[in-house]
Each structure stands twice: as structure tokens, then as C-alpha cells.
Amino acid sequence: MVFSSITFLFFFLPLVVAVYHVAPRPARNTILLIASLLFYLWGAGVFVLLLMGAIAANYVVGHLVAAALERQNRWLMGLCITASVITSLVILGWFKYANFFVEAVNDFGGYFGAAEFSWSHVILPIGISFYTFQSMSYVIDVSRGKAKPMRNPIDFALYVSFFPQLIAGPIVRFHEIDGQIRKRNERWDDFTEGTIRFAWGLVKKVVIADAAGAVQVRAFEIPIDELTTEAAWIGLFAFTVQLYFDFSGYSDMAIGLGRMFGFKLPENFRRPYASLSFTDFWRRWHITLSTWFRDYLFFPMGGSRGSTAKVIFNIAVLFILVGIWHGAGWTFLIWGAYNAVLMIWERLTNRNFTDPATVKSPVRRRIITVFMLMMGWPIFMCPTVSTAIAYYVRLFDFEFHGTGALGPWLAPENIALMIIGGLTVFLPHDFYGGVWIMSSRTRAATLARAALLFVALPWTLLLIISGTFSPFIYFQF
């Protein structure tokens, strides 16, 4: 069940909202927990047992860590944290990376004539990367004294499995939301603002991301020997637009859904394609993931302190792990290394701009940053390194023969929507559309909300009913 499906929009969500708001306040977390588990069961089936196991294990470990902290027993606390983190990473590693590891071993052994391992393909449970990181943050936050452990197991289970952000984030760290789970005051303004934010994200996903996706999918499916330079660049631009509007649209919907139930989830995107540098980009793209790695990995490693060599090492490790987190494959590792190289280069040359006042030509800096981002997307998107290399060759062989096999899929409305998505690069650096349309009280924002609710949203619902929606890209990570 995805947010942009008929089942979710017309059955699941209205029912949950109605039951939640008529129920007595003490029962509301239980209602949300039941809804969240049913939501996950619908999409993941038996893997709901794995989710429930993670919830139970981390609930117990959290209390053990709190008890050890209170008694100042550092040995026991360290043992509990280590056991929890290693167990979480082993489970995540098994489901996410076992297939890749066996394939790599078989490929390596093949060079020496070794027999291949017989292997049953491991199925990746949806959302495991996200709820594993949330569970780990609970244990770590409790150990650092940032939050008290949850006494009520229902409240803790809701933290891990809350359906708006269960499948693809935002990654909510425990200390950011524990107070809201324990006690919150739902207001009518929260519900209306949440509805607007959800509608905003739904339009971004179904109208713009899916239009770009229709082009991107065809471009990357064309055999390399039939792919023209024009088609390769159009496909790359389409993916650049699709990835952002798809994932940021999901985050907008998650934030909006959370607000409907009285939760204020953290922002996950701040117009990353308006970034002035890669440093600026990673402060604006998938914010909850980058801050998770920063606070739980980069800073404990030493962060930006120490010698230049030490800082370079820390950055390299950080971004290689960010790449691997996105998927099991050499392509993701290389994409992470690509980001590391750009971040290191910016640090060494002092070009890690984040403020338009610090650069002479901010528009030029934005264009350069987006171009360098686009250069990383083929290795991110293509299934193999060889396919990505072939795609790069097509981008730069400059043999122009028209759009070729992509031509029939370049509908005028798709091209127009892709261009609209691309033009957001030139909006003001600090303009955040989702926040503005949800909460601004200016006349322009009021008119934008009216256009969203009475024009864009009905159009989007018609597209969904007609069956033209597609799954979210980040579900596969």
C-alpha cells in the first residue's frame, strides 16, 4: 500500500483518521500502532514479524541500557549497546547485502575456476533500512542521556512503526519525538496544515515525478547501441527531476500525515537543487539520513577535528557508507565514493559554500552543483558498473541522431512538467515550498493553497483513479 494508491487514499487513511479522532485520547497511540502494523502487513506480509521482533528486542535493550546508565555500570551499558548495534546491522546486512556478497564471491571465484555457491535469493523487507536506523537511535539516545526509555511498550512500538514514515522516512531519531509520543495536543490547525502538506506532496509525486519517470524509465531501458546522445541527456534530466520530486513528495506526505495526528516530523528536504556546493547539498538532501550519519558516525570518529588526512579519511568512510546504505552493489559504493571525492575537494579548496553572500555568482554555482550531481546519477541508477560506463559514453560521444527510440514517449505534457520541475533550481535559495504553502499566512500562500486544493489535487486524484501512478523510488532502498 503506497500513499498514492486508491486503497490508501480512499479507504485506509479516511478510516484511520476517523477512528483516531473519535477515540478517547488514551487509546489513540494504540489505534495508530494497529494501523501501522496493518499498513506494513499489507505491503510486507510475513516480514511484519521481523519488524515486531526488532521492536521487542530494542525495547528491552533500551531499558537495560537505562538501568546500566543509572548505576554507572559502563561495562554493562557498552555490552548492551554493542550487542544491539551489531545485531541490528547483522540483520540489516543479511537481508540487504547477502545476495550481493554471494554474487561477488562467485564472480571472484569464477576467475580461478571455483564452483559457484548454490544460493536462494534473499528478499529485502521494505523499510528495513529506515526502521533499523530508528531503533538504533533509540538505544544510542538513551545511552547518551538524551532521552528516557519508553515505559509503555505500545508507545515505543509506535515510534518504530509509525506508518507515515515507516517505509521511506524521514528517519526520526528518538529524542526528537519521544515527548510527542508520550503527550501531544492535536489541534484543528495541525490537521488542516497536515492535509495541505500531504496534498502538496501527492501532487509533486503523481504529477511531476511520475511524468518525469515515464520518460526516465524508457530512456534507461533503451539498448545502449540504440541510445542517442539526445536521449541519454533527456533521460538523465528526467531522472534528476523524478528522484527529487518522488522522494521529497513522499517526505511531504509523511510530514503532512504526521501533522494530521498531532506529530511534527523533521523536515527531510530543503530544495537541494538550489544548493551552492555539495556541502550545501548534503545539508538539504535527505536531511534526516545525513544528520543520522553525522551524529552517530562522523562526530564519534572525530568529525572535522584533527589532521587533514584524518578528516579526509572520516569523510571518505562517511560517504562510502552512505552509498552502501542506499543499496547492495558496486554502483552504490562508487556513487558514495564519488560524493566523498567532491566533498573532500570542496573542503581542500574552501569551496564548501552554503550562503549566497559568500559567492560572486550564486546562480552559476547552482548550475555547476546540479551538473556535478547529475554526473553521479547514472552510476546510482544503472544496475551494473558496465551499464553505467556505457551510459556515460553515450552522454559524451556527441553523435546527434535525434531522440531515437525515446521519441514516442516524449509527450508534450511530460516535457512541460519536467521543465517546470527543473526550473525550481532558480527559486530563492531559502524558499521552502512545502513549509510556505502549509503555514504561511500571506495572500500569495492563500491563493496557492486554493489552487492546490481545488485544481491540482483533483487533477492528481483523477490521474490516480486512471491508474497512472507508480511506486516510490526509495522503497527499493
PyMOL commands that set and color helices and strands:
alter all, ss='L'
color gray80, all
select helices_A, chain A and resi 6-22+25-70+74-110+128-143+153-161+163-166+174-182+188-221+224-226+229-260+272-274+278-282+287-301+308-326+330-349+356-358+362-381+385-396+404-409+412-426+433-439+443-465+473-476
alter helices_A, ss='H'
color red, helices_A
deselect
rebuild
show_as cartoon
